[in-house]
Amino acid sequence: MTGPVDSGPAHIESEAQHVEGETIAREDWYGEQIAARTYVGCAFAQVDLTEALVQSSTFTDCTFVDVRFNAGRLVSSALLNCSFTGCNFFDAEFTDCKLTGGAFTRCATRPLRVLGGDWSFVALAGADLRGCTFQGTRMREADLTGANCEGSVFSDVDLSGAMLHSARFARADLRGSDLSAVDPYVTDLREAVVGAEQAVVIAMAMGLVVR
């Protein structure tokens, strides 16, 4: 594939520890191992990260457009205040990653797996998260407005303060998660699996008196 559209060096991921303000476009990073890299204010466009391993790296205020993360593994990395537009996360896995303030628009997110980490303030409004897994993840004040989370796993997830209006969690596994922000009148919880304490929280949100 061709190198970046600007005059910057090609394959920056293998040569530089710190990259700032670069445009990285139409790069083939299939199966690359990217470790201990720092990117600040960079734009990634049509980059293929399929089956790549991104470890202990930081991306701050970066934009990702039409980037393929398919079957990629991101471990102990931070993507802070980054935006993702038209990206593909098919079978991608994030382990102990920080994505605070991230915004996802028109992304293919199925079947994404998120294990641990901090996804607080992430914008996933309207996202198709059917069958996705979020386990032990902090998602405080995340925007899941209108998100389709049917059949997903949100276990031991901190959803306190999250925006869940019109979100669909039918048949989802919500056990162990903080459901204090759930309004059962505007969030679809049909056949969702919850624990006894969570059931009490939901019942109280409906105005029931639990004794």
N, C-alpha and C positions, 0 to 999 in steps of 0.2 A: 504494500500500500504506500501511498505518497506520504511525505512528511507534513509538518504543520504548515498552515497557510501563511504564517508570518515568517520573519527571518530568524526566529529563535532556533536553537539547536534541536535536532531530532532526538527522539528517545531520551528525553530529559530524565525519565524515571530511573535510568540506569547510570546516569552520569552525575547528577547533582543532588546534594542533600537538601538544599533550600532553593525553591523556585518561587518567584514573585512576579505577578502581573503578566504572565505569559499566556499565549493562546496555543492550545495543543489540539490539533484537529486531524481527523482521519488517520490516527495512529493505530497500529495493530500491536496491542499489548497482550495478545492471547497467551494465557498461561504464565504471564510474567510474575515474578516475585518482587514485590515492592515493599521495602522495609525501611523504617526510620527516615522517611521522606517528609518534607514540609512544603506545602503549597499554599500560597497566600494570594487571594485575588486573581486566581487563574481561571481561564475558560477552557473547558473540555468539550469538544464537539465531535460526534461520530467516532469516539474512541472505543475500540473493542477490548474490554477487560474480561472477556469470557474465560472462566476457569482461572482467573488471576488470583493471587494471594496478596492481600494488602495488610501489612502487619506493622503495628506501632508507628503509624504515619498520621499526619495531621493535615487537614484541608480546611482553610478558613476563608470564608466569604468567596467561595468558588462557585462557578456555575457549570452544570453538567447538562448538555443538550444531546439527545439521541445517543447516549452512551450505553453500551451493552455490559451489564454486570452479570450476565447469565452464568449460573453455576460458580460465581466468584465467591471467595471467602474473605471477609474483612474481619480482622482480629485486633482487639485492643487499639483501635484507631479512632480518631475524632474527625468528624465532618461538621464543622461549626458554622451555622448561619449560611449553609449552602442551599442552592436551588437545583432541583432535578426536573427537567422538562422532557417528556417523551422518552424517558430511559426505560430499559428493560431489566427487571430484577428476577427473571425466571430462575427459580431454584438457587437464588443467592442466599447467603447466610452471613449475618452480622453477630459476632460474639464479643461481648463486653466492649461495645463501641458507643461513642457519644455523638448523637446527631441533633443536639439541641438547636432549636430555631430553624430546622430544615424545612423546606417547602417542596412538596411533590405535586406536579401537574402533568396530567395525561401520561402517567407512568404505568407500565405493566408490572404489577407487584405480586403476581401469583406464580408459584407458592413460596413467598418470602418467609425466611425464618430469622427471628431475632431472639437471641439468647443473652439475657442480662443487658447491661448498658443503660444509658440515659437518653431517652427520646422525648424529653420534656419540650413543650412548646412547638412540637413538630406539626406542620400543616398537612393533614391527610384528608381534607374535606372531599367527600365524594369518591374516595379511593375504593377500588375493588380489592378487598382483602379477604375474600372467601378462601377458606382453607389455609390461611396464613397462620404462623405461630409467633406469638410474643410471650416469652416466658421469663419471669423475674426481671422485667424491664420497667424502668421508671418512665412514665408517660404523663407526668403532671402537666395539666393545662394544655394537653395536646388537642388539636382540632380534628375531631373525627365526625364532624357534621355531615350527615348523609352518607357516611361510609358504609359499604356493604361488607359486614364482617360475619356473614352467615357461615356456620360450620367451622369457624376459626377457633384457635386456642389463644385465650388471653388469661394465662394462669399466673398468679402471684404478681400481677401487674399493678403498679400504682397509677390509677386513673383519677386521682383526686383533682378536682378543678377542671377536668377535661370537658370539652364541648361535644356532647353526644346527641344533640337534637337530630331526630330522624335517622340516627344510626341503626343498623340492623344487626342484631346479635342472635338471631334465631339459630337454635341448635349449637350455639358456641359454648365452649368450655371456659367458664369465667371463675373457676374455683380459686380461692385465695386472693383474688384481686380486690382493690379498693373500689367499691361501687357507690361511694357517697355522692358522686356527681350524677348518678343515673336518675332520670325522671321516667318512671315506667309508663307514663302516659304518652311520652313522645319518643321513647326508645323501644324498639322491637326486641323483646326478650323471650319470645315464644320458644319453649322447649330448651332454653338455655340451661346449662348445668351449673348450679351454684351450691355453696355450702350452707349449713344451717344459719350461721351468723349473717351471711350475706342475704339470706331470705328474710331475715328480720329487718335488715336495713331497707330492703325493697318494700317490704310490707309497711314500714313506718313512712316511707316516702309516698305511699298511697294513702296515708292518713289513717291506717289501721292501728289499733291499740294492741300491742303484743304483751301478753302477761304470762 
